[in-house]
Structure formats: C-alpha cells, structure tokens
C-alpha cells in the first residue's frame, strides 16, 4: 500500500493573513513593490508577525529577490512541541495560494550530515514562523520546493554546527545557484520605536558582516529580543 502523503495545513490563515486566495493576493499586492529590481541572493531574513504589522517589510524584501527552485527555511519554534532541532523531511505545505512540496532529497541529505537535526513533523504542525513567509514567495513563484527547519533551543554552538552542515550539503550537491536560505525572525519586541531601531541596527550590522559571534554578543549585551535567541 502506498504511503499516505503528509500535507501540513495552514495554522494562522485568517489570523496572521487572509484565509481566502483572492483576499491574500489582494493584501500582498498592497505591500509589494512591483517595480523593484531583483537580485540573486544567498540568504535573507524575513519577519513573521501578522501581515498588518510586519508584512510590509517581508513583502518589500521578497519583491527584491530572485526566488530559486530550492528554499531552505529556518525559524524559531514558539510552540514548544516536537524536537529541539527539527526538520520536516517529506510531504508538502498547504497555503491559500496552493501546495508547496518539500524537497525530500535535500532534506534527507541535510539530515545525514547533521548531528543535531531530527526528522519531526510535530514541531512544524502549529508553528507560524515559516508558514507566514510562504505566500509572499508563492505570489512571485509557484514552482519551488522547501526544506522546513525550526529550532526550539538557542544553543549557539549547535546552531553554528547546523549552519555549517547546511552549507556543506549545498556545496557538496553543487546547488548554490539554485538554492536560497530564508531565516525567519522578528527583531526587538515591545520597546519604544527609537530604542528598538537602535538595537536592531546593531544586530543587523553584525548580520551584514556575516559575524555570528558579534551578533550573539550584541544580542546578549544589549538584551535584544530577537526571535530565536
């Protein structure tokens, strides 16, 4: 008997974004920049709050990137369910804009190289941090596959090792030109706008320098409430 296909259903449609296909497209169209020049990128970071709060930032970012055929999604686990370091290795994700397949071959290759990631669907079932990014990607491109990965723990050395494992997998498979990594994280929470912008600028500068040690130092020293840390 053929194994039944796993389809993750949307959990925050109708809450974080519209639940109807047309309503969702309409909202996205108010947020994107259709005239923006697009760039080939390796990775980017997108926020994951409700679209009325952070959809503009996410949409403006996605408007400016060429979405590749393979998208590795990294995000925090807010729910506490499932494995500490979780990858959903097969199946697909449903949104109001359609179904997105998981690249099971790539997911399994990452798993084989990882000391920490575990195949786990439970962690992803109710988590919103990756789900909210997908409609923006689908608006611009329909034929891509994903590898969903979320983290419940913020052990820095583990996160670094997982990052290296993902990078090595991409390198060994020679898929750099067809792969992008999208990290999902909100920045400073519940602080006055001027203070939040000051803290976020420090964190963003470290990210742009690709200096993870400096990023962690600034998060801890400045008490930056980024999701995932």
KOLDRENVO-181650 format. One record per residue (C-alpha): z, x, y; residue number from 1. Coordinates in nm, 3 decimals. Example, Ala and Ser with C-alpha at 12.3 -4.5 7.8 and 13.67 -1.06 7.14 Angstrom:
KOLDRENVO-181650
(site (0.780,1.230,-0.450),1)
(site (0.714,1.367,-0.106),2)
//
This chain:
KOLDRENVO-181650
(site (0.000,0.000,0.000),1)
(site (-0.094,0.134,0.343),2)
(site (0.200,0.230,0.558),3)
(site (0.252,-0.017,0.842),4)
(site (0.164,0.110,1.187),5)
(site (0.452,0.170,1.426),6)
(site (0.390,0.019,1.771),7)
(site (0.656,0.073,2.035),8)
(site (0.671,-0.236,2.255),9)
(site (0.735,-0.214,2.632),10)
(site (1.102,-0.248,2.722),11)
(site (1.104,-0.268,3.102),12)
(site (0.787,-0.467,3.172),13)
(site (0.886,-0.746,3.408),14)
(site (1.178,-0.538,3.537),15)
(site (1.053,-0.196,3.648),16)
(site (0.691,-0.310,3.680),17)
(site (0.492,-0.634,3.634),18)
(site (0.456,-0.766,3.281),19)
(site (0.104,-0.904,3.319),20)
(site (-0.200,-0.680,3.302),21)
(site (-0.351,-0.809,3.627),22)
(site (-0.021,-0.807,3.813),23)
(site (0.040,-0.449,3.705),24)
(site (-0.308,-0.338,3.809),25)
(site (-0.264,-0.509,4.144),26)
(site (0.063,-0.330,4.213),27)
(site (-0.074,0.008,4.107),28)
(site (-0.373,-0.040,4.338),29)
(site (-0.137,-0.081,4.634),30)
(site (0.025,0.254,4.550),31)
(site (-0.256,0.491,4.450),32)
(site (-0.486,0.698,4.671),33)
(site (-0.841,0.625,4.556),34)
(site (-0.986,0.888,4.790),35)
(site (-0.764,1.175,4.679),36)
(site (-0.925,1.493,4.549),37)
(site (-0.833,1.561,4.188),38)
(site (-0.713,1.890,4.041),39)
(site (-0.687,2.034,3.692),40)
(site (-0.320,2.096,3.626),41)
(site (-0.098,2.231,3.351),42)
(site (0.205,2.016,3.429),43)
(site (0.362,1.782,3.682),44)
(site (0.683,1.589,3.736),45)
(site (0.698,1.213,3.798),46)
(site (0.992,0.987,3.889),47)
(site (1.084,0.696,3.662),48)
(site (1.264,0.433,3.868),49)
(site (1.128,0.083,3.929),50)
(site (0.789,0.086,4.097),51)
(site (0.929,-0.063,4.419),52)
(site (1.150,0.246,4.451),53)
(site (0.953,0.543,4.317),54)
(site (0.616,0.403,4.219),55)
(site (0.458,0.538,4.536),56)
(site (0.548,0.897,4.454),57)
(site (0.432,0.863,4.093),58)
(site (0.107,0.694,4.195),59)
(site (0.025,0.947,4.466),60)
(site (0.077,1.229,4.217),61)
(site (-0.131,1.077,3.938),62)
(site (-0.404,0.998,4.192),63)
(site (-0.449,1.372,4.237),64)
(site (-0.470,1.496,3.878),65)
(site (-0.736,1.501,3.612),66)
(site (-0.571,1.338,3.313),67)
(site (-0.651,1.531,2.996),68)
(site (-0.705,1.398,2.645),69)
(site (-0.358,1.504,2.532),70)
(site (-0.045,1.425,2.734),71)
(site (0.292,1.567,2.629),72)
(site (0.566,1.355,2.788),73)
(site (0.915,1.497,2.842),74)
(site (1.204,1.286,2.967),75)
(site (1.578,1.223,2.955),76)
(site (1.747,0.986,2.713),77)
(site (1.952,0.740,2.921),78)
(site (2.047,0.506,2.636),79)
(site (2.236,0.745,2.409),80)
(site (2.054,0.620,2.099),81)
(site (1.893,0.847,1.843),82)
(site (1.867,1.221,1.802),83)
(site (1.975,1.465,2.072),84)
(site (1.626,1.614,2.088),85)
(site (1.375,1.356,1.976),86)
(site (1.002,1.343,1.920),87)
(site (0.820,1.026,1.811),88)
(site (0.565,1.172,1.571),89)
(site (0.335,0.881,1.491),90)
(site (0.227,0.533,1.588),91)
(site (0.141,0.407,1.935),92)
(site (0.294,0.273,2.256),93)
(site (0.201,-0.065,2.398),94)
(site (0.194,-0.146,2.769),95)
(site (0.048,-0.445,2.957),96)
(site (-0.263,-0.230,3.008),97)
(site (-0.320,-0.162,2.639),98)
(site (-0.221,0.058,2.348),99)
(site (-0.186,0.437,2.359),100)
(site (-0.198,0.637,2.038),101)
(site (0.042,0.917,1.957),102)
(site (-0.133,1.245,1.874),103)
(site (0.041,1.279,1.539),104)
(site (-0.124,1.611,1.450),105)
(site (0.001,1.773,1.770),106)
(site (0.344,1.612,1.734),107)
(site (0.378,1.742,1.379),108)
(site (0.270,2.092,1.484),109)
(site (0.536,2.097,1.755),110)
(site (0.793,1.975,1.503),111)
(site (0.704,2.251,1.257),112)
(site (0.765,2.515,1.523),113)
(site (1.086,2.365,1.663),114)
(site (1.442,2.447,1.562),115)
(site (1.581,2.154,1.762),116)
(site (1.341,1.859,1.779),117)
(site (1.380,1.584,1.522),118)
(site (1.136,1.307,1.430),119)
(site (1.305,0.994,1.557),120)
(site (1.187,0.654,1.676),121)
(site (1.525,0.503,1.762),122)
(site (1.576,0.727,2.066),123)
(site (1.250,0.602,2.217),124)
(site (1.281,0.231,2.141),125)
(site (1.471,0.123,2.454),126)
(site (1.429,0.431,2.677),127)
(site (1.234,0.372,3.001),128)
(site (1.179,0.724,3.134),129)
(site (0.845,0.779,2.960),130)
(site (0.730,0.418,2.945),131)
(site (0.707,0.373,3.321),132)
(site (0.465,0.665,3.359),133)
(site (0.205,0.530,3.117),134)
(site (0.046,0.250,3.326),135)
(site (-0.036,0.497,3.604),136)
(site (-0.215,0.719,3.352),137)
(site (-0.390,0.421,3.191),138)
(site (-0.520,0.300,3.526),139)
(site (-0.724,0.618,3.562),140)
(site (-0.799,0.698,3.196),141)
(site (-0.793,0.486,2.883),142)
(site (-0.884,0.735,2.611),143)
(site (-0.592,0.977,2.589),144)
(site (-0.316,1.039,2.335),145)
(site (0.050,1.117,2.391),146)
(site (0.337,1.311,2.237),147)
(site (0.668,1.149,2.349),148)
(site (0.973,1.378,2.361),149)
(site (1.314,1.293,2.507),150)
(site (1.641,1.482,2.542),151)
(site (1.995,1.346,2.519),152)
(site (2.161,1.684,2.574),153)
(site (2.118,1.927,2.863),154)
(site (2.199,2.249,2.676),155)
(site (1.995,2.490,2.883),156)
(site (1.915,2.744,2.612),157)
(site (1.793,2.467,2.382),158)
(site (1.567,2.319,2.649),159)
(site (1.420,2.664,2.715),160)
(site (1.352,2.716,2.346),161)
(site (1.187,2.376,2.314),162)
(site (0.970,2.457,2.614),163)
(site (0.865,2.783,2.451),164)
(site (0.792,2.603,2.123),165)
(site (0.568,2.354,2.301),166)
(site (0.390,2.631,2.492),167)
(site (0.334,2.832,2.174),168)
(site (0.192,2.528,1.998),169)
(site (-0.054,2.467,2.281),170)
(site (-0.154,2.834,2.282),171)
(site (-0.196,2.865,1.905),172)
(site (-0.400,2.544,1.885),173)
(site (-0.610,2.661,2.182),174)
(site (-0.576,2.324,2.356),175)
(site (-0.461,2.433,2.702),176)
(site (-0.774,2.292,2.866),177)
(site (-0.728,1.951,2.704),178)
(site (-0.351,1.914,2.746),179)
(site (-0.113,1.836,3.031),180)
(site (0.264,1.815,3.030),181)
(site (0.437,1.544,3.232),182)
(site (0.810,1.574,3.293),183)
(site (0.987,1.253,3.392),184)
(site (1.288,1.296,3.621),185)
(site (1.432,1.124,3.924),186)
(site (1.577,1.353,4.186),187)
(site (1.901,1.314,4.386),188)
(site (2.075,0.978,4.336),189)
(site (2.298,0.770,4.568),190)
(site (2.319,1.007,4.866),191)
(site (2.208,0.973,5.230),192)
(site (1.836,1.037,5.273),193)
(site (1.872,1.358,5.474),194)
(site (2.118,1.507,5.225),195)
(site (1.904,1.403,4.928),196)
(site (1.593,1.558,5.081),197)
(site (1.776,1.883,5.148),198)
(site (1.897,1.909,4.789),199)
(site (1.566,1.802,4.641),200)
(site (1.380,2.063,4.844),201)
(site (1.594,2.336,4.689),202)
(site (1.524,2.209,4.337),203)
(site (1.152,2.158,4.397),204)
(site (1.115,2.511,4.535),205)
(site (1.262,2.655,4.215),206)
(site (1.027,2.438,4.008),207)
(site (0.724,2.555,4.207),208)
(site (0.833,2.913,4.143),209)
(site (0.849,2.834,3.768),210)
(site (1.201,2.976,3.777),211)
(site (1.413,2.770,3.540),212)
(site (1.720,2.990,3.587),213)
(site (1.711,2.936,3.963),214)
(site (1.661,2.563,3.908),215)
(site (1.968,2.535,3.685),216)
(site (2.174,2.744,3.927),217)
(site (2.081,2.520,4.220),218)
(site (2.143,2.201,4.024),219)
(site (2.491,2.320,3.932),220)
(site (2.579,2.485,4.264),221)
(site (2.452,2.203,4.485),222)
(site (2.553,1.925,4.245),223)
(site (2.200,1.783,4.232),224)
(site (2.195,1.463,4.030),225)
(site (1.851,1.503,3.873),226)
(site (1.795,1.304,3.555),227)
(site (1.806,1.530,3.252),228)
(site (2.070,1.769,3.386),229)
//
